[in-house]
Amino acid sequence: MYEYVFFHRQLAEEFLTAARQYDPQAQLLWQEPAWEVHVSESISDEDEATLADRYDTLFDQDRDRYEAGHQAECRYHAASVELSLSNGQTVYAQVDPRIMDKVTNALSHEELMRLLSDIVFAVENPDERSICQRYRTRF
């Protein structure tokens, strides 16, 4: 299941409309403190890439609205990333919001998810060889 997170219902509903073009069963759920659009993983890679691009655009708008609406009244600024472990467990890693802002400005959603997946894999499957040693044995 692909999960796309929004803080504003209007943008989540807009994304849901787009998602239902590829998955008529896509759902919008309230998962405190945000809205989530759930899309089946059975959609094609091409359709998922299209949705990821749409999500990136809407997420930028969502983040901007959230920051504009909460900057003055918020006492804290927090960020986290969702990590999927090989045993099926999902965990949330707290991240410095300033770093997360830089990362989301530099990487697409798909690129960030790939980076995080690679890190999770390396943590769950430690390989103490250097990168050079790994490539020598690989090629």
Secondary structure, 3 states (H helix, E strand, C coil): CEEEEECCHHHHHHHHHHHCCCCCCCEEEEECCEEEEEECCCCCHHHHHHHHHHHHHHHHHHHHHHHHHHCCCCCCCCEEEEEECCCCCEEEEEECHHHHHHHHHHCCHHHHHHHHHHHHHHHHCCCCCCHHHHHHHHC
